[in-house]
């Protein structure tokens, strides 16, 4: 009978996964700092990135180094956004942070074409998405919990609340994100995820034969160090 993975092997795999997560978190902190100021209290995007890093148990020293890098290191990298289509015509926006745009665009293009997609021109799919703030809360389908989130969100100036799969997602304008986040926290609500990103205006169902190559593509893009976020308009089985 074959032996399963050793404890050491599992630990190495977990360490590698953790390192990948940290790499992306550090990049987001750096990008957020360069896009605004180095003070999380005055930079909502940076504050969200720092909160996410702390939730992942990143040390404060590592976070501070990332902020310093973003605020003072010329040539530390640049933020790029690519638009394109995945298999089945799924619209995709791929946000990257890189010190080598030539390498990054080649990696993104290769991942798309290998999985039945293609890289598009700027603006080719962006109109299908809206930039907004999102905060997700675990409400477990409980009506009272959902109502509490709804009341607090609307009172704070949020635009909408979507309840699905045991979670309530608060949606707001990017410029209102910090105020909404603070108001919800003061209401005693702790978010699972919070940040400003791109949200598809309409989600589209994909044929069953597209699911595997699409998931493979999403995994491949996530594995690229230069890729910070991937947004798409596919309605996956777990979503629906």
N, C-alpha and C positions, 0 to 999 in steps of 0.2 A: 504494500500500500504506500502510495506517495506521501511525502511529508509536505506539510503546508509551509508557508513563508516563516522564516525564523523571526524571533523577537527582534533581533538586530536588524533584519531586513525590513520589517514593518516600521521600526523606529527610523531607519534611514529614509524610507519613503515618506514618512510623516514630516521629517525634518526638511526634506526637499520641497514638499508641498508648502510648508510653513515659510520657507525662504522665498518661494515664488509669491506668496501672498504679501510678505513684507516688502519685496521689491516693488510691487504695484502700489502699495500704500505709501512708500517713500516717494515714488514718482508723483503720486497725487498731491502729497503735501508740498513737494517742490513746485509743481505746476500752480497750485493754489496760491502759494506765496508769491510767485512771480506775477501772477495775474492781479494781485491786489497788494496787501501790505503784510508784514511779517507778524502782525498781532492777531491771533485768533479771535479776540473779542471784537475787532473791527473788520474782520474778513470772514463772512459767513461760510464761504467755500472752504477756507482753511480750517475753520472751527469744525466743520463736518468731517473733514479728512482726519484731523487730530482725534476726534471722538471715535472714529472708525478704527484708527490705529490703536488707541487705548483699549478698545473692546477686544482687539486681537492680541492683547498683552504685549504690545510693543513698548519698550522702555522709553522713559521721558528723554533720556540722553540721545537715543536714536532719532526721536521726533525733533528734538532741538537741532541736531546736526542737519536733518533734512530741511528745516526751515532756514537755517543759515546758508545752506547750499542754494536754496531758491532765492534768497534775498541778496546774496553777494557774489555768486559765482557766474561770471560771464562765460558763455559757451557751455553751461551745464546741460543745455538741451533746449528743445522747443516743442511746443504743443502743436500737433497736426490732427486734422480730421479728414478721414477718407469716407467716401460714399460709394455704395455699390449694391449689387444684388447677389444673394445666395441662391442655392438650388431652388427651383420652383418659383423663381422671381421674387423671393423674400427680400424686402427692402432692408438695407443695413447701413448703420452709421458706426464707424470704427474710430474711436478717439485714441490717439497715441501721444507719447512723450519720448523724444529720441534725441540723441546726439549725432545721429547719422541717418538723415531722411532718405538717402538713396537705398540704404539697407532696409529700412522700415517699409518703404513702398514696395520694394521687391518681395519682401516676406508676406505682406498683406495680399499683394496681387497673386502670388503663388498659392497661398492658402485658398483664396476665392476660386481661382481657375481649377485647382486640383479637385475641388468639391462641387463643381458644376455651377459656379457663379462667375461674376466678372466685376472688375473695378469700374466705377462710373465717374462722371465728371462732377465737379463741384456744383451742388444744387440739384443734382439728378434725383435725389430721394429726400432731401432735407425738408421739402414742403409737406412730407407725410408725417413729420414729427413736430412736437412742440417742446421747447425747453421749459421745464417747470421744476418746482421743488416737490419732493415726495417724502413722506414719513409713514412708515408701516408699523402697525401695532398688532400684537397677538390678541384677538378678541374671542377666538374659539367658537364663533358663531353665536355667542351669547348676545341677545338683543339689548340687554341693559348695558353691557360693555360697549357695544357698537354705538348706542345712543350717547353714552358718555363722551366717546371720541368725537362723534358728530357735533354735539353741542359745543364742546371746547374748540373744535376746529373752526366752526362757523363764527363763533364769538371772536376768534383770533384773526379772522379775515381770510380763511382758506376758501378756495373756489369749489371744491368738491371732496367727497369721501366715497371711496369704492370699497364695498364689502364683498369679499370672496375668499373661499378656501380657508376660513377661520381667521382671516386677517382683515384689518381695516387700513386702507391706504389713503392718507390725507394728501390732497393735491393743491398746490398754491403757486402763485407767481414767484419767479426767482427772487425778485426784490423783497418779497414778503416772507421768505423762507426763515430767516433768523427770528423774526417776531413770532411767527407761528410756532416754530420749534420751542421757543422760550415759553410761550403761553401754554403749550401742551405739557411741557415739563412741570410748570407751576401747578398744573391741574392734576399732577400726580401720575402722568402717563409716561411710560418708558418705551421708547421706540426700538424696534428690532433693526430697522435700517432707516437712514435719513441722509438726504443729500439732494443736490440739484443736478438734473440730467435731462436726457431726451426721452420723451414718452410718445409712443406711436399714437396717431390720431384715431386710427382704426386697426384692429388686429384682424388678420386674415387666416382662415384655416388652411392647412397645407395637406396635400395628398399623403397617404401613408408611405408611399415609396420615396417621399422626399424627407421624411423624418430622420432616417439614419444618416444620410449625407449632411443634412443640416446640423444635426447634433455633433457630428464629427467635425464640421467646419467651426462651430462655436467652441469646441474643445481645443481645436488647433489654434484659433485666434487667442484664446485665453492663455495658451501656453507660450505665446510670444511675449518676451520681456518688455518690448516697446509698446504693447497694447495696454491701454489703461481701462477702457470701457468699450463694450459692444452693445449696441441697441438694435433691435429688429422689430418687425411688425407681425411676426408669425404667432399664431395662436397654437401653442404646443399643448399636447394632451394634459400635462400637469397644470396648465393655465386654464384649461376649459373644463 
